[in-house]
């Protein structure tokens, strides 16, 4: 039932034009859709393999391994972005596999999901951020790999960090679970749950 509710909300968001940042897809491809479960509810992210195929493949691989489950949003700056995906929760960790940049002409708008990185453009690993507002100064400098199509209100509800400490969050909110929608659909069909 929860899966059906999530799908219904995602479809409604596609037709309502609310909460989204980029051009709307006609439908969601379950293999290229993530469900990010937060304490306040589910966030639906449309993956963009057309922009960043290697990043999307790696994000899905890590998601299917359960890598993101329980990780925190360690850096959240009100009016800018929420950053997570670090297993250490410090902003210094990752999966141990660097990715070459896949910059595109896509824009960092509200709801854009993009890779965090160090100064080296090819240093992205597992950390990512979701834009809370447009950030055009990031365009063509960070790899965009997805967009929130439903549940941006749940992203907005993520605990904010200290603005005087680069957005560091004390007792940060967690990603309860991150799933590829195709896996949730398959599990629902077989009755194995996910």
URWO-V8148 format. One record per pair of residues at least 24 apart in sequence whose ideal C-beta (glycine too) atoms are under 10 Angstrom apart, sorted by the first residue. I is the first residue (numbers start at 1). J is the second residue. If there is no record, write none. Layout:
<<I	J> <I	J>>
//
This chain:
<<1	188> <2	35> <2	37> <2	42> <2	184> <2	188> <3	35> <3	42> <3	179> <3	181> <3	184> <3	185> <3	187> <3	188> <3	193> <3	194> <4	188> <5	41> <5	42> <6	33> <6	35> <6	37> <6	41> <6	42> <6	43> <6	44> <6	150> <6	151> <6	181> <6	184> <7	33> <7	35> <7	44> <7	150> <7	181> <7	184> <7	185> <8	150> <9	41> <9	42> <9	44> <9	149> <9	150> <9	151> <10	35> <10	42> <10	43> <10	44> <10	45> <10	46> <10	149> <10	150> <10	151> <10	181> <11	44> <11	149> <11	150> <12	150> <13	44> <13	148> <13	149> <13	150> <13	151> <13	152> <14	44> <14	46> <14	149> <14	150> <16	150> <18	150> <18	152> <18	153> <19	43> <19	44> <19	110> <19	111> <19	148> <19	149> <19	150> <19	151> <19	152> <19	153> <19	155> <19	156> <20	46> <20	109> <20	110> <20	111> <20	112> <20	147> <20	148> <20	149> <20	150> <20	152> <21	106> <21	107> <21	108> <21	109> <21	110> <21	111> <21	112> <21	113> <21	130> <21	131> <21	133> <21	134> <21	144> <21	147> <21	148> <21	149> <21	152> <22	46> <22	48> <22	51> <22	106> <22	107> <22	109> <22	110> <22	111> <22	112> <22	144> <22	146> <22	147> <22	148> <22	149> <23	106> <23	147> <24	147> <24	149> <25	147> <25	149> <28	149> <28	150> <28	181> <29	181> <29	182> <30	180> <30	181> <30	182> <30	183> <30	184> <30	185> <30	186> <31	56> <31	60> <31	180> <31	181> <31	182> <31	183> <31	185> <32	56> <32	60> <32	146> <32	180> <32	181> <32	182> <33	146> <33	149> <33	150> <33	179> <33	180> <33	181> <33	182> <33	184> <33	185> <34	59> <34	60> <34	63> <34	68> <34	113> <34	145> <34	146> <34	148> <34	178> <34	179> <34	180> <34	181> <34	184> <35	63> <35	150> <35	151> <35	177> <35	178> <35	179> <35	180> <35	181> <35	183> <35	184> <35	194> <36	63> <36	68> <36	84> <36	113> <36	130> <36	146> <36	148> <36	151> <36	154> <36	155> <36	175> <36	176> <36	177> <36	178> <36	179> <37	69> <37	151> <37	154> <37	174> <37	175> <37	176> <37	177> <37	178> <37	179> <38	73> <38	82> <38	151> <38	154> <38	155> <38	157> <38	158> <38	173> <38	174> <38	175> <38	176> <38	177> <38	178> <39	154> <39	157> <39	158> <39	159> <39	173> <39	174> <39	175> <39	176> <40	151> <40	153> <40	154> <40	155> <40	156> <40	157> <40	158> <40	173> <41	150> <41	151> <41	153> <41	154> <41	155> <41	157> <42	150> <42	151> <42	154> <42	176> <42	177> <42	179> <43	111> <43	113> <43	130> <43	148> <43	149> <43	150> <43	151> <43	152> <43	153> <43	154> <43	155> <43	158> <43	175> <43	178> <44	146> <44	147> <44	148> <44	149> <44	150> <44	151> <44	152> <44	154> <44	181> <45	111> <45	113> <45	128> <45	130> <45	145> <45	146> <45	147> <45	148> <45	149> <45	150> <45	151> <45	155> <45	178> <45	181> <46	111> <46	113> <46	146> <46	147> <46	148> <46	149> <46	150> <46	181> <47	113> <47	145> <47	146> <47	147> <47	180> <47	181> <48	102> <48	104> <48	106> <48	112> <48	113> <48	143> <48	144> <48	145> <48	146> <48	147> <49	145> <49	146> <50	104> <50	106> <51	102> <51	103> <51	104> <51	105> <51	106> <51	114> <51	143> <51	144> <51	145> <51	146> <51	147> <52	99> <52	101> <52	102> <52	103> <52	104> <52	106> <52	114> <52	115> <52	124> <52	143> <52	144> <52	145> <52	146> <53	102> <53	145> <54	99> <54	100> <54	101> <54	102> <54	124> <54	143> <54	145> <55	99> <55	100> <55	101> <55	102> <55	113> <55	114> <55	115> <55	124> <55	128> <55	143> <55	144> <55	145> <55	146> <56	102> <56	143> <56	145> <56	146> <57	99> <57	145> <58	95> <58	97> <58	99> <58	115> <58	124> <58	125> <58	126> <58	145> <59	85> <59	99> <59	113> <59	115> <59	126> <59	128> <59	145> <59	146> <59	178> <59	180> <60	178> <60	180> <60	182> <60	183> <61	95> <61	97> <61	180> <62	87> <62	94> <62	95> <62	97> <62	125> <62	126> <62	178> <63	175> <63	177> <63	178> <63	179> <63	180> <63	183> <64	178> <64	179> <64	180> <64	182> <64	183> <65	95> <66	177> <66	178> <66	179> <67	94> <67	95> <67	126> <67	175> <67	178> <68	95> <68	126> <68	128> <68	174> <68	175> <68	176> <68	177> <68	178> <68	179> <69	174> <69	175> <69	176> <69	177> <69	178> <69	179> <70	174> <70	175> <70	176> <70	177> <70	178> <71	126> <71	127> <71	172> <71	174> <71	175> <71	178> <72	158> <72	159> <72	169> <72	171> <72	172> <72	173> <72	174> <72	175> <73	129> <73	130> <73	155> <73	158> <73	159> <73	160> <73	161> <73	167> <73	169> <73	172> <73	173> <73	174> <73	175> <74	127> <74	161> <74	167> <74	168> <74	169> <74	172> <74	173> <75	116> <75	127> <75	129> <75	161> <75	162> <75	165> <75	166> <75	167> <75	168> <75	169> <75	172> <76	129> <76	130> <76	132> <76	155> <76	158> <76	159> <76	160> <76	161> <76	162> <76	167> <76	168> <76	169> <76	172> <76	173> <77	129> <77	132> <77	133> <77	160> <77	161> <77	162> <77	163> <77	166> <77	167> <77	168> <77	169> <78	132> <78	133> <78	156> <78	160> <78	161> <78	163> <78	167> <79	132> <79	133> <79	135> <79	160> <79	163> <80	129> <80	131> <80	132> <80	133> <80	134> <80	135> <80	138> <80	160> <80	163> <80	167> <81	108> <81	110> <81	112> <81	113> <81	114> <81	116> <81	128> <81	129> <81	130> <81	131> <81	132> <81	133> <81	135> <81	138> <81	155> <81	167> <82	128> <82	129> <82	130> <82	131> <82	132> <82	155> <82	156> <82	157> <82	158> <82	159> <82	160> <82	161> <82	167> <82	169> <82	172> <82	173> <83	114> <83	116> <83	127> <83	128> <83	129> <83	130> <83	158> <83	161> <83	167> <83	169> <84	116> <84	126> <84	127> <84	128> <84	129> <84	130> <84	158> <84	169> <84	172> <84	173> <84	174> <84	175> <84	178> <85	115> <85	116> <85	124> <85	125> <85	126> <85	127> <85	128> <85	129> <85	175> <85	178> <86	116> <86	125> <86	126> <86	127> <86	128> <87	126> <87	127> <89	169> <89	172> <89	174> <90	168> <91	116> <91	127> <91	166> <91	167> <91	168> <92	118> <92	127> <93	125> <93	126> <93	127> <94	123> <94	124> <94	125> <94	126> <94	127> <95	125> <95	126> <95	127> <96	125> <96	126> <97	124> <97	125> <97	126> <98	122> <98	123> <98	124> <98	125> <99	123> <99	124> <99	125> <99	126> <99	143> <99	145> <100	124> <100	143> <101	140> <101	141> <101	142> <101	143> <102	143> <102	144> <102	145> <103	139> <103	140> <103	141> <103	142> <103	143> <103	144> <104	139> <104	140> <104	143> <104	144> <104	145> <105	139> <105	140> <105	144> <106	139> <106	140> <106	143> <106	144> <106	145> <106	147> <107	131> <107	134> <107	135> <107	136> <107	138> <107	139> <107	140> <107	144> <108	133> <108	134> <108	135> <108	136> <108	137> <108	138> <108	139> <108	140> <108	141> <108	142> <108	144> <109	133> <109	134> <109	135> <109	136> <109	139> <109	144> <109	147> <110	134> <110	135> <110	147> <110	148> <110	152> <110	155> <110	156> <111	146> <111	147> <111	148> <111	149> <111	150> <111	151> <111	152> <111	155> <112	138> <112	139> <112	142> <112	144> <112	145> <112	146> <112	147> <112	148> <113	143> <113	144> <113	145> <113	146> <113	147> <113	148> <113	155> <114	138> <114	139> <114	141> <114	142> <114	143> <114	144> <114	145> <114	146> <114	147> <115	142> <115	143> <115	144> <115	145> <115	146> <116	142> <116	143> <117	141> <117	142> <117	143> <130	155> <130	156> <130	158> <131	155> <132	156> <132	158> <132	160>>
//
